[in-house]
Amino acid sequence: MHTQTVSELAAGLRARKFSSLDLTLHFLSRIERLGPELNAFVTVTADRALADARAADELLAQGRGGPLTGVPVAHKDIFCTDGILTTCSSKMLANFVAPYDATVVQRWRDAGTVLLGKTNMDEFAMGSSNETSFFGPVKNPWDLRRVPGGSSGGSAAAVAACLAPAATGTDTGGSIRQPAALTNLTGIKPTYGRVSRYGMIAFASSLDQAGVLARSAADAALLLEAMSGFDPRDSTSVDRPVPSYVAELGQPLKGLRVGIIREFFGEGLDPKVEKCVRDAIELLQREGAVIKDVSLPSLPLSVPTYYVVAPAECSSNLSRFDGVRFGHRCDQPKDLLDLYKRSRGEGFGAEVKRRIMTGTYVLSAGYYDAYYIKAQQCRALIAADFARAFEDVDVVLSPTSPTAAFELGAKTSDPIAMYLNDIYSIAANLAGLPGISIPCGFVAEGGKELPVGLQLVGPHFGESKLLAVSHQYQQHTDWHKRVPAGYA
Amino acid sequence: MNWETVIGLEIHAQLATRSKIFSASATAYGAEPNTQANLVDLGYPGVLPVLNADAVRMAIRFGLATGSTVARRSIFARKNYFYPDLPKGYQISQYERPVVEHGSLEIVLEDGSRKTIGITRAHLEEDAGKSLHEDFHGLSGIDLNRAGTPLLEIVSEPDMRSAKEAIAYLKKIHTLVRYLEICDGNMQEGSFRCDANVSVRPVGQKEFGTRAEIKNVNSFRFVERAINYEVDRQIELLEGGGKVKQETRLYDPDKGETRSMRSKEEANDYRYFPDPDLLPLVIDEATIEAVRTTMPELPDEKAARFVTEHGLSDYDAGVLTASRELAAYYETVVQRLGGQPKLAANWVMGDLSGALNKENLDVAQARVGAEALAGLLARIEDNTISGKIAKEVFEAMWAEGATADSIIEAKGLKQITDTSAIEQAIDEVMAQNPGQLADYRSGKDKLFGFFVGQVMKATGGKANPAQLNELLKKKLAG
């Protein structure tokens, strides 16, 4: 049951082959049995899951269920969930019970999904390996010695290990796509503004976007549709109709113009990863896609630009965690300054502090123009590069990440090496564009088979095209159907 | 040395919206602590601001009323600093691109001359909450009811040269925001607050002196005192060979002095940057035109009309238009009376204002309404009573809440205009005062007043004064 896709499970539920309660109990028992070694969940919401399942079964019995009614899901622990611990995997929020549902949570709930629990993540979504979590690192089910990627590492591991059929993620610089690539999932980050950020604890507000980690493009389409759309509570959400991504999955590959990003096939890219991506390009070509070489010369600016913009915004966004109203407060503060210093000093981990300090620095008087303003200019150049490319091609293609999953601890002492993991994914966030990562092969590392992902980026609101191309590719490949040994 | 004072004001006007600038919480004053603060106001994780369109319309009204440029595109920025009553750790304000810029306002100085004060900018921002330090035994309480209340910060050019000018400007803005119905102007509740930037320089020097900013002075009187104190302090300092430090100072109304709060070196680096949670505020022509159609007649326009159409003096027109309510009262009196603007103006500025001041009431709370006052003035106009008697009637109206006619009737105050009745009274007075009569007739003209007084006394003050004068002259002449 657990290896089925969301669409298959939903069909089974509607045909009453199994109940939502059966399904939910099955996943809860898998989480209980397999979850601890992966450390994928911060909170398992068993009682809530059973209640949701019973409610779904009632609807299904009345024939009133929708395409997601009774399907269990997990939420990244960055989304506020009413009455449930919402920690952002930080000591700062280790005691924080959110008093409301994020819009994404609310929409999936309205669609009838069952909440299994909240998944582990890099602290405040700052990381690419899920090693900055206050609750400890998440393990990659393809090789427990390796990272699942980050920051949505818990969601990725949970779905890859079939502990949940699908999960939410958030992507500020690749935090959905990179873990999807490292765990053999389909992960989509939609256009900035497509999905409401209300209730999603902010890391870098101009880059953050919610999305889906699933085991197929068709599932991602179904779930993205259910979370998208305008939200009056988020001023940056866009009031524009949501297409039926599922209905549009049939768009053919024939005639599709695919731009291969020259700058993303250079130094630093593992040749074995490159081989997988090149094979996928060949397949697309065989199926009638027109392959074009494209150059986006400003893309090498992405990482430095990102590491100005994101820390600047985070340094301000995280100011509200001051020990006054919620979250961690130090014992026996002497005075106000002591309260601030110790609450924040104790509550935040090293990577979060590094970014708050970097961000505070780049926004300081005398440095603002040199860093923040310059970064905004670079951002505009990057966006312009993409816009030019999309005059000639429908989507651009690259690897999602330069390597397959790396070993736990391999990059924790070298922040720059860690940051370079997102070298191919960050640009889409800076330009506000939709991006998707899909499985495209495996490489052998240390006696294990490790998945590789390829990334497609489309023009603004081009989710439908990205999902359709991915779905068509998945009709010709079965990489995405592989499940790690021991989790099948 | 002769010194010149240079003053610029930063006024915080709390906008009279029903809900907060970025959340749906109510803005009403005086609620129980933290009962008007929702998750957005509390800065909870994950919440986002949504701009209140009414606050924007109010800013546009202010812009139009001051001949300012209303920016087609302005930007909300974050002002970052830590304080317990600032829940998010930053205040959403406008920094590089304010919604209103480059306006001006004309003030009238004591000698009747006019002066234009430049308005540099006016920008939208949210207020912080309040820290309460009393009654918590070494702890501080936080009330976030005020957090997120919309403010319009109005920044003047350093165009004022005395405390008196500063007060004239402050009062003018105060009048204006109430005319525009964008702020209730209540200084005690803090909905209209002022910081003053004060410096001095030798007369003739071009460069400004180093300024001190005096924070949150909450009455017109205190603003004037604080500025004067600060000017004296700076001059004394400079004449003693010292230097003025750029700093923020707090006015202590009990001691009547300003004292240092923090120096420039201690000032926060607020790390302003555009708030990524809010899109640029775009205001199109149609929105501005829609607001323009709702603009009321402004105080200066109204005063000019009172001068040209009603024939009032500049001074009277200025006094009557100082508040929209007073002007409306005056206009209602004129309308009901069907003219006589000078008579109406004298009464509104005289007896009515006197009675209001005595009891510290607003014009809205007047015990004699505009219609009632018009009813009284009509009786002066038709000679039913004299102006002098009218004052007595007004006092009775104020005390009893009755109409002029009923009081005139009840107290028998109707003026005597019957010639024979007045003549009879004159005859009696002449008969009773033969000595004075003889003196008058032998050339002591001054005794005329004596006879007027005696006849008035005899008629209970009700004789028509003009008739009395005429008849008395004739009779006394023999």
Interface residues (C-beta under 8 A of the other chain):
Chain A: F79 C80 T86 C88 L93 F96 A98 P99 Y100 A102 R197 Y198 G199 M200 I201 A202 A204 S205 S206 P232 R233 D234 S235 T236 A312 E313 S315 S316 L318 S319 R320 F321 D322 V324 R325 F326 G327 L336 Y340 T360 L363 S364 A365 Y368 Y372
Chain B: L39 L42 G43 Y44 P45 G46 V47 L48 P49 V50 L51 R78 N80 F82 P84 P87 K88 G89 Y90 S140 I142 D269 R271 Y272 F273 P276 D277 L278 L279
